[in-house]
């Protein structure tokens, strides 16, 4: 609708609407959270959880509005139809830009339950939005490096305990648990530093989703494997705010999670860890092959 305006104007409008949408929905979210904390009664807990889901979905719908208002994105999406709102899913995607998060929410909203992203514990201190993530029960993870664990062996396994506590609250309700397997956004410099065997992907870090399966594996039967391709190159958040993204190509694949991967200790069982990493590597190789085809089928000139 606003595509005729200069990109700078569209960007300012998009940024303002994003901020307003967040502020509009954070206050009812905080109110419901306060009720949930003050009244730990099963019926109230179930009711507040449903209300928080509704607020989360309305928040995402508000973002839909300004994304459509400032730009004209051509969405080429396949594989969404078979997803069931009543089921729980473990979800992953390749990661190129912060735009990925908006794209995933845009596509999956009300197809499955609102995504719960695994977040670094430090992100809880992000003004306003960090508190919103906490209120929405996003799992905050505190990961320890191998060097730190060598100095403090008593901390071994604490990160898994934190993940278990975060995921335990979802045991009796459908949920979408999300984790970027690469752990960080793709850049050529990171790719070269890792010496990754893939052309369009970084090496996958299987620990995050393995922890989720350890914590709530009996509830998660399907991995939703999402592949995102931007024909005109990796966009920035400013490109999204200013309506300068012409097309987004998405492929959604449902992969059954083998029962042998549930309820196992990724940290403590080396045979399981090797088997699980091999399974993830096969998925990642197939994703890299798919991205190669998408780059060939949807070159930049296709949506110039």
Phi, psi and omega in degrees: 000321181259015186294344180280346181279158176301149184299326179297317179295315178299320179297319178294319178295314180298317179296320179296316181292324176298314180296316180296319179298319178296315181293323180299318187267345182290328183290313174296329177296315179295323179296313180296322178297319178298317177299318180298321181288324185278337184235078182283055178257136185310313181298316180295321179298318179294317181296314181294326177297318178295319179296319180294322175298317180297319178296317179301314181293322177294323176300313179296320179297325175298322175293324175307316185301308184286332176296318178288328184292317188271345184213179178229085181274130172272116180263124175245098189235134175224139172107004182279334195300327187272357179291145186240123182299337184272357182256158172268146180222148166261126189238139174218167182201158167291158189226114181240333189202160172296342176299332179308318184295315177297320180296316180296316179294319180302315186282319189269350183302123179071359167278319171227176179294154182306137184293137172254109182276139168288125184236148173294142185303328182296337184288348178295341181271001176296128184305135176064299187293326177298319177292324176296316178300318179296315181298327181275008176066032174295136180288118175265129184245138174247103182262138179252139178286162178298323180295318179295318181293330176295326179276333183229072183298340179293343180274354182298128180090351181293325180295324177292321177300319179297317179297318179300315180297321181294321185275342184300329183290348181262003188297331187248025177208148176299146183206152172249107179266124185243141175211127172285113184298330181286339177080346181201166181287144179290130165223156180296325179295316178295320179300315181292321180295325179280342187054043183297140181281002183257157179275320188244008186225154168273169177296136179284144175252105190282345188301321184300309181284333175296320177297319180298319179292325176295321184284324186211039184301326182294344181263343185250111182248347186225133170264121175268108185260109186252134178242124182247132177230130176254104185303329182263022178097163183296121182273159172262171175298325178297322177300321178290313181299324185263009174068035184256015176261120185271331184202148173224126180253128184227136173236131184244127181232134175261123182241120177298138178271119181301140182297336182292348181263006185258138176070023179253159180263108181296324181285324191261346185244098184295327179293316177297317181300317180293319180295316181294317179297323178295320178298314178297319180299321178296317178298319183290324177294319177295323178294319179296320177297319178295317179298324177299316179293320180294323177295326179284319184279334183231067177291168184300325182292343180297327182235036181294000000 
